[in-house]
Amino acid sequence: MLEIFLKTLPFFALIGLGWFAGRIRFFTAEATAWLTKFVFYFALSAMLFKFSANLKLAELFDPQFVLAYLSGSGAVWILTFLVAKARKLPTTLAAMESHTAMTGNTGFLGVPMLVVLLGPQAVGPVLMVLSCDLIVFSSIITIIITAARHGKVSVAPIALGLLKNPMIVSMGAGLIWAGLKWPIPAPIEEFMTLLGAAATPGALFAIGASLAFKSAEKPAPAIWLSFGKLFLHPVAIAITSLMIFDVDPYAAAVMIAAAALPVAGNVYILAQHYGVAPQRVSAAILVSTAVSILTVPAVIHWVQM
């Protein structure tokens, strides 16, 4: 356990450094936004493209894996939604709480950290988790909010939103490249390696800096949502992957570790875009990230036993 904690410590130390830089206003909110944009559109996209382009497609998509993740995550989503409705929350807010409780920071934190801690073969499972979150659950929250507000759903804006997401585009382009079985030319691969190397420190620093500008209002909902994300989500995934769908043990371990990650920053962007409880989501990100310093190493230690 101590060994895993020490291995994860540098990742969280980078987050802490970013938080400190933001807290003392050495790194402003505007600077943080631009750093996040660089990581999101360039560095992380390069990393994801390189990972995807070097995968074997036959080994990537595992129906059992996808079913286990969707059913486990869906169970947490539904439970959180029912709890929110029992508290008399409107549908849009209940859906946003559900989305918060099961969407982990797989892109900015999970991809770099889990590949280092669990090995390069973790790339495939991590990308499958990321794809489910981005394509399935992001579409669900968009559909629910749009339907609740306008009484109808338009497919075009949802499809356009997915196509504008650089993580989806970079993964898709990489998988097409892998499917064509083309070797990546040496200069392009070196370029992707250099650019992708900026993703890990840049993303972690940006996470920390952005947390410095988030408030911890509404502590009770934030604590509940953090509990759902850090405890209920990995437990649900462990049940569906190991006891129901019999997923390969290693892939299941990666999936469970990914489910244990704190709330993703892009949930706040979504909440702010739709004007649905951005402060509540912000507080959940802050609380879950702080607590995950201890819970993530514990889960990784458990799945490696």
Residue pairs with C-beta under 8 A, 6 or more apart in sequence:
1 297
1 298
1 301
4 117
4 297
4 300
4 301
4 304
5 294
5 297
7 116
7 117
7 297
8 113
8 117
8 293
8 296
8 297
8 300
11 109
11 112
11 113
11 204
12 292
12 293
14 201
14 204
14 205
14 208
15 204
15 205
15 207
15 208
15 211
15 289
16 208
17 205
17 208
18 27
18 32
18 204
18 205
18 206
18 207
18 208
18 209
18 210
18 211
18 212
19 208
19 209
19 211
19 212
20 208
20 212
21 27
21 205
21 208
21 209
21 212
22 28
22 29
22 32
22 208
22 209
22 210
22 211
22 212
22 213
23 212
27 35
27 209
27 212
29 213
31 209
32 206
32 209
32 210
32 213
35 202
35 205
35 206
35 209
36 206
36 210
36 265
38 198
38 202
39 108
39 198
39 199
39 202
39 203
39 206
40 166
40 167
41 166
42 195
42 198
43 195
43 196
43 197
43 198
43 199
43 202
43 203
44 107
44 108
44 111
44 166
44 167
44 170
44 196
44 199
44 203
45 166
45 167
45 169
45 170
46 170
46 191
46 192
46 195
46 196
46 199
47 111
47 112
47 192
47 195
47 196
47 199
48 111
48 127
48 167
48 170
48 171
48 174
49 170
49 171
49 173
49 174
49 177
49 192
50 174
50 184
50 189
50 192
50 193
50 196
51 111
51 115
51 123
51 127
51 174
52 127
52 170
52 171
52 172
52 173
52 174
52 175
52 177
52 178
53 173
53 174
53 175
53 177
53 178
53 184
54 178
54 184
55 123
55 124
55 127
55 174
55 175
55 178
56 178
57 175
57 178
57 179
59 124
60 124
60 127
60 128
60 175
61 128
62 128
62 247
62 248
62 251
64 245
64 246
64 247
65 125
65 128
65 241
65 245
65 247
65 248
65 251
65 252
65 255
66 128
66 132
67 240
67 245
68 237
68 240
68 241
68 244
68 245
68 247
68 252
68 255
69 128
69 129
69 132
69 237
69 240
69 241
69 255
69 259
70 132
70 136
71 240
71 244
71 245
72 233
72 236
72 237
72 238
72 239
72 240
72 241
72 259
73 102
73 132
73 133
73 137
73 233
73 236
73 237
73 259
75 236
75 240
76 98
76 101
76 102
76 228
76 232
76 233
76 236
77 98
77 99
77 101
77 102
77 137
77 140
78 98
79 228
79 232
80 94
80 97
80 98
80 100
80 101
80 102
80 225
80 228
81 94
81 95
81 97
81 98
83 97
83 224
84 93
84 94
84 97
84 98
85 91
85 94
89 97
90 148
91 144
91 148
92 144
92 145
92 148
92 149
92 274
92 276
93 276
93 277
95 140
95 141
95 144
95 145
95 148
95 276
96 141
96 145
96 267
96 270
96 271
96 274
96 276
96 277
96 280
96 281
97 221
97 225
97 277
97 280
98 141
99 137
99 140
99 141
99 267
99 270
100 225
100 228
100 229
100 263
100 267
100 271
100 280
100 281
100 284
101 225
101 228
101 229
101 232
101 233
101 263
102 137
102 228
102 229
102 233
102 259
103 133
103 137
103 229
103 263
103 264
103 266
103 267
104 110
104 129
104 133
104 229
104 233
104 258
104 259
104 260
104 261
104 262
104 263
104 264
105 207
105 261
105 262
105 263
105 264
105 265
105 289
106 126
106 129
106 130
106 133
106 258
106 261
106 264
107 130
107 167
107 203
107 264
107 266
108 203
108 204
108 206
108 207
108 264
108 265
109 203
109 204
109 207
109 261
109 262
110 126
110 129
110 130
110 257
110 258
110 261
111 126
111 127
111 130
111 199
112 199
112 200
112 203
112 204
114 122
114 126
114 254
114 257
114 258
115 122
115 123
115 126
117 257
117 300
118 253
118 254
118 257
118 300
118 304
121 250
122 254
124 251
125 251
125 254
125 255
125 258
126 254
126 258
127 171
128 255
129 254
129 255
129 258
129 259
130 167
130 171
131 168
131 171
133 264
134 162
134 165
134 167
134 168
135 162
135 168
138 161
138 162
138 270
139 158
139 162
141 270
142 157
142 158
142 161
143 153
143 158
145 274
145 276
146 152
146 153
146 154
146 157
147 153
162 168
163 169
177 184
184 192
207 265
207 289
210 265
211 285
211 286
211 289
214 268
214 282
214 283
214 285
214 286
215 279
215 282
215 283
215 286
216 222
216 283
216 286
216 287
217 279
217 280
217 282
217 283
218 279
218 280
218 283
219 283
219 287
221 280
221 283
221 284
222 280
222 283
222 284
222 286
222 287
223 287
225 263
225 280
225 284
225 288
226 262
226 263
226 284
226 287
226 288
226 291
229 261
229 262
229 263
229 284
229 288
230 260
230 262
230 288
230 291
230 292
230 295
231 295
233 259
233 260
234 256
234 257
234 259
234 260
234 299
236 259
237 255
237 256
237 259
238 252
238 256
241 247
241 251
241 252
241 255
241 256
242 249
242 252
247 255
252 303
253 303
253 304
254 303
256 299
256 303
257 296
257 299
257 300
257 303
260 292
260 295
260 296
260 299
260 300
261 292
261 296
262 285
262 288
262 289
262 291
262 292
262 296
263 281
263 284
263 285
263 288
263 289
264 285
265 285
267 281
267 285
268 278
268 281
268 282
268 285
271 277
271 278
271 280
271 281
271 282
272 278
